[in-house]
Amino acid sequence: MTSTDDEQEDGGGFDVDDWGRLRAFAGAVATLDDVQARRAVFALGDTRDPAVLDMDLPQPVIWWEDEGAQAAVAVQAESHVGSDGETMEVLGLILPDGDAAVALLEDVDLVDDTDPTWRDLVQNAVSLDDAKDD
């Protein structure tokens, strides 16, 4: 997830046509150094048995958060065992406005970029960002 000139220019967000340019952090469990260098979205240090989740990345998702459905693209996927012994499957997400978020795999629906709900959510988020810029 390194920054390119294009990402710095547009804030790192995406729309329905260019989400595929987002860089995934795959093949290793992220460290704090990876997060600080903006290669990864998150690093969990207080868990056991960290492992990379076998997932194609980047991956469009619909994230079901408290405020409702939100479009995102998963760029990082890891499995961690918490202090309670429960396994957590954790995703690093990029939102259409370029913000990053962390979600559990159980809180997202994996979709493809032709999914009409995902496309509508992206379009609405991009439209809101454009309105804020005016």
Order of alpha helices (4+ residues) and beta strands (2+ residues): alpha-alpha-beta-beta-beta-beta-beta-beta-alpha
